[in-house]
Amino acid sequence: ERAIFGGDGWKPGMEQVKVPGGTVPRLPSPKPRRHRSEGRSRSRSRHREAHREVGPAHAPDAPIPELPDPLPEVVPSSTVALYVEGFKEEALDGWYRRRDKCIITGSPAFFNNKQGSSKLFMYKQASGRWVISPVRAGKEGEDDLLRAARQGQDRGVACQKAARGGFNKWREFYQGRWVETRLTVEMFDFQQYEQERRRSQLAREERQAHALPAPV
């Protein structure tokens, strides 16, 4: 049951995402994936270099190199919430809700408010890769990782495998090492999220009604 919980205040002492040593590691470097058009451009360039006569370093009629296509938006701007499941570390699963006032590298971050765990946030790096990190780390929550993300630091407990890859292919820090994992991700616009929230509320009320003792 993917119940939608309210309340998002982080307090020291709340259960932390399990990270060996109590520290949040640096993210693995994404393996660069050469764009096909970029590869063709380099191949043609090498072919021209091998056959042309020696001339000026910058010929006036030199072709303009082809640029890779811009990164696609894997999370549409209309998305107000995501439901994620499939992590080996189950504390990372659940609802992530957009917070428009929290902007990191030009995009709003999404926050996980699951009860019984520390607050997590999901954000997009300048490279286009999405990352999940605790908001704070350390025994007393003294390590502000939200500020670190805004400053461009590369730390987290999970990240998209590649900015150009599918949004369901991630890496997570599990049992002391980075492992690959495949997620199930649902994205909700405002209307869809409100419908899901009402459905969740009705289901909760129905469970509570069944739990009440029968009238004598």
HELIX and SHEET records of a PDB file:
HELIX    1   1 PRO A   20  GLY A   22  5                                   3    
HELIX    2   2 ARG A   36  HIS A   51  1                                  16    
HELIX    3   3 GLU A   90  LEU A   92  5                                   3    
HELIX    4   4 LEU A  145  ARG A  150  1                                   6    
HELIX    5   5 PHE A  190  ALA A  211  1                                  22    
SHEET    1   A 9 ARG A 177  ARG A 182  0                                        
SHEET    2   A 9 LYS A 169  TYR A 174 -1                                        
SHEET    3   A 9 ALA A 158  GLN A 160 -1                                        
SHEET    4   A 9 TRP A 130  PRO A 134 -1                                        
SHEET    5   A 9 LEU A 120  LYS A 124 -1                                        
SHEET    6   A 9 SER A 107  ASN A 112 -1                                        
SHEET    7   A 9 GLY A  94  ILE A 104 -1                                        
SHEET    8   A 9 ALA A  81  GLU A  85 -1                                        
SHEET    9   A 9 THR A 184  PHE A 188 -1                                        
SHEET    1   B 2 ARG A 136  ALA A 137  0                                        
SHEET    2   B 2 ASP A 143  ASP A 144 -1                                        
END                                                                             
